[in-house]
């Protein structure tokens, strides 16, 4: 689990590959997702409403908001198999 923040509308993440599948925004607002090749997607996020991203998806994210935006990114892990006692 990781908490990420954008300070304001001038913030961007820089191009990266998605390392977490689930996110939980801590604000109501819009992010501009640059998918590369001129393709953009506006993501309207709502406080407490989870979102899903494909693991490894390459993109850059720009804040469209005039305020700090924070969200929590989560990756669900498979439980470890219990080993048999000797």
C-alpha positions as CSV (number, residue, x, y, z in Angstrom):
1,X,0.0,0.0,0.0
2,X,1.3,3.4,-1.0
3,X,-0.1,6.9,-0.5
4,X,0.5,9.3,-3.4
5,X,-0.2,13.1,-3.7
6,X,-0.4,15.8,-6.3
7,X,0.2,19.2,-4.8
8,X,-2.0,21.1,-7.4
9,X,-2.9,21.4,-11.0
10,X,0.8,21.8,-12.1
11,X,1.7,18.3,-10.9
12,X,2.4,15.2,-13.0
13,X,3.7,11.8,-12.2
14,X,6.0,11.4,-15.2
15,X,5.6,8.4,-17.4
16,X,5.7,5.1,-15.5
17,X,4.3,1.5,-15.5
18,X,1.5,0.9,-13.1
19,X,2.7,-1.1,-10.1
20,X,-0.5,-1.2,-8.1
21,X,-3.9,-2.5,-9.4
22,X,-6.3,-0.7,-7.1
23,X,-6.5,2.9,-6.0
24,X,-8.7,4.8,-3.5
25,X,-8.9,8.6,-4.1
26,X,-9.1,10.8,-1.0
27,X,-10.7,13.6,-3.0
28,X,-13.4,14.4,-5.6
29,X,-11.7,15.6,-8.8
30,X,-10.4,14.8,-12.3
31,X,-7.0,13.5,-13.5
32,X,-5.8,13.6,-17.1
33,X,-4.3,10.2,-18.0
34,X,-1.8,10.4,-20.9
35,X,-1.8,6.9,-22.4
36,X,0.9,7.9,-25.0
37,X,0.6,8.3,-28.7
38,X,-1.6,11.4,-28.2
39,X,-4.3,9.4,-26.4
40,X,-5.7,11.0,-23.2
41,X,-8.4,9.8,-20.8
42,X,-10.1,12.0,-18.2
43,X,-10.6,10.1,-15.0
44,X,-13.3,11.5,-12.7
45,X,-12.5,10.3,-9.2
46,X,-14.7,10.3,-6.2
47,X,-13.6,10.3,-2.5
48,X,-13.6,6.7,-1.3
49,X,-14.7,5.1,-4.6
50,X,-12.0,2.6,-5.6
51,X,-10.6,2.4,-9.2
52,X,-8.8,-0.4,-11.1
53,X,-5.7,-0.1,-13.3
54,X,-4.1,-2.9,-15.4
55,X,-0.8,-3.9,-13.8
56,X,2.1,-2.7,-16.0
57,X,0.0,-0.1,-17.9
58,X,2.3,2.7,-19.1
59,X,1.0,6.2,-18.6
60,X,1.6,9.7,-17.3
61,X,-0.9,11.4,-14.9
62,X,-1.7,15.2,-14.7
63,X,-3.8,16.7,-12.0
64,X,-6.7,18.8,-13.4
65,X,-7.5,20.2,-9.9
66,X,-6.6,23.4,-8.1
67,X,-6.0,21.6,-4.8
68,X,-3.8,18.8,-3.4
69,X,-5.0,15.4,-4.5
70,X,-4.1,12.3,-2.4
71,X,-4.9,8.7,-3.0
72,X,-3.9,5.3,-1.7
73,X,-2.7,2.6,-4.1
74,X,-3.1,-1.0,-3.1
75,X,-1.9,-4.4,-4.5
76,X,-3.7,-7.5,-3.3
77,X,-1.3,-10.4,-2.7
78,X,-2.0,-14.1,-2.8
79,X,-1.6,-15.7,0.6
80,X,1.5,-17.7,1.1
81,X,1.1,-21.4,1.2
82,X,1.7,-22.8,4.7
83,X,4.6,-25.2,4.8
84,X,4.3,-28.6,6.4
85,X,6.1,-29.0,9.7
86,X,9.0,-31.5,9.5
